[in-house]
Amino acid sequence: MSILYTIKLYFNIIICVFKYIFRIILSMKIDDLFNILHNSLESKNNGKKISLKEMALSLGISMRTYQDWKLGRAKPQAARVVMKMLGQLDDEEIIRAVRKINKLED
């Protein structure tokens, strides 16, 4: 298998995953999504807790805004923030997060 073919295949898989994630985002409660992604980022950090303040700072938003999103008190224009959160995860962690999101739909 050539390197170019492998790169194209990998890119297509990533695009499919992101399209699927956005379909899920539109159909689920935003607080569930933020909790799953927040927990996934903590897992990536070897279980080290990430405070609301630290997460908000890394996303470029206020702690109060992030807290309201995470608790479901406000519904953000979430695509930009979700993409930033996903960008902080490794491929396997994204897949685990998507599987957890899928379980919420059941």
C-alpha positions as CSV (number, residue, x, y, z in Angstrom):
1,M,0.0,0.0,0.0
2,S,1.5,3.4,-0.9
3,I,1.9,6.2,1.6
4,L,-0.4,8.5,-0.5
5,Y,-3.1,5.8,-0.5
6,T,-2.8,5.4,3.3
7,I,-3.0,9.2,3.8
8,K,-6.1,9.5,1.7
9,L,-7.8,6.6,3.5
10,Y,-6.9,8.0,6.9
11,F,-8.2,11.5,5.8
12,N,-11.5,10.0,4.6
13,I,-12.0,8.1,7.8
14,I,-11.4,11.3,9.8
15,I,-13.9,13.2,7.6
16,C,-16.5,10.5,8.2
17,V,-16.0,10.6,11.9
18,F,-16.4,14.4,12.1
19,K,-19.5,14.3,9.9
20,Y,-21.0,11.7,12.2
21,I,-20.0,13.7,15.3
22,F,-21.8,16.8,13.9
23,R,-25.0,14.8,13.3
24,I,-24.8,13.6,16.9
25,I,-24.2,17.1,18.2
26,L,-27.4,18.3,16.5
27,S,-29.5,15.5,18.1
28,M,-28.2,15.4,21.7
29,K,-28.2,17.5,24.8
30,I,-25.2,19.8,24.8
31,D,-24.3,19.2,28.4
32,D,-23.9,15.5,27.8
33,L,-21.5,16.3,24.9
34,F,-19.4,18.6,27.0
35,N,-19.2,16.2,29.9
36,I,-18.1,13.3,27.7
37,L,-15.4,15.5,26.0
38,H,-14.2,17.0,29.3
39,N,-13.9,13.5,30.8
40,S,-12.1,12.3,27.7
41,L,-9.5,15.1,28.0
42,E,-9.0,14.2,31.7
43,S,-8.5,10.6,30.7
44,K,-5.9,11.7,28.2
45,N,-4.2,13.5,31.0
46,N,-3.7,10.2,32.9
47,G,-6.9,10.9,35.0
48,K,-5.6,14.3,36.2
49,K,-8.7,16.4,36.8
50,I,-9.1,19.5,34.6
51,S,-10.9,22.4,36.4
52,L,-13.6,24.3,34.7
53,K,-11.3,27.4,34.8
54,E,-8.4,25.5,33.1
55,M,-10.7,24.1,30.4
56,A,-12.3,27.5,29.7
57,L,-8.8,29.1,29.5
58,S,-7.6,26.5,27.0
59,L,-10.8,27.1,24.9
60,G,-10.5,30.9,25.0
61,I,-13.9,31.4,26.8
62,S,-14.9,32.5,30.3
63,M,-15.2,29.9,33.1
64,R,-18.8,31.0,33.6
65,T,-19.7,30.4,29.9
66,Y,-18.0,27.0,30.0
67,Q,-19.8,26.1,33.3
68,D,-23.2,27.1,31.8
69,W,-22.6,24.9,28.7
70,K,-21.4,22.0,30.8
71,L,-24.4,22.2,33.1
72,G,-26.8,22.7,30.2
73,R,-27.9,26.1,31.4
74,A,-26.9,27.7,28.1
75,K,-26.7,26.3,24.6
76,P,-23.6,27.6,22.8
77,Q,-22.7,27.8,19.1
78,A,-20.7,24.8,20.0
79,A,-19.0,23.7,16.7
80,R,-15.9,25.8,17.3
81,V,-15.4,24.7,20.9
82,V,-16.2,21.1,20.1
83,M,-13.6,21.1,17.3
84,K,-11.0,22.6,19.7
85,M,-11.8,19.9,22.3
86,L,-11.6,17.1,19.7
87,G,-8.4,18.6,18.4
88,Q,-6.8,18.0,21.8
89,L,-7.6,14.3,21.8
90,D,-5.7,11.5,20.1
91,D,-7.5,9.4,17.5
92,E,-8.2,6.5,19.9
93,E,-9.6,9.0,22.4
94,I,-11.9,10.5,19.8
95,I,-13.2,7.1,18.9
96,R,-13.8,6.3,22.6
97,A,-15.7,9.6,23.1
98,V,-17.9,8.9,20.0
99,R,-18.7,5.5,21.3
100,K,-19.8,7.0,24.6
101,I,-21.9,9.5,22.7
102,N,-23.5,6.7,20.8
103,K,-24.5,4.9,24.0
104,L,-26.4,8.1,25.0
105,E,-28.6,7.7,22.0
106,D,-29.8,4.2,23.1
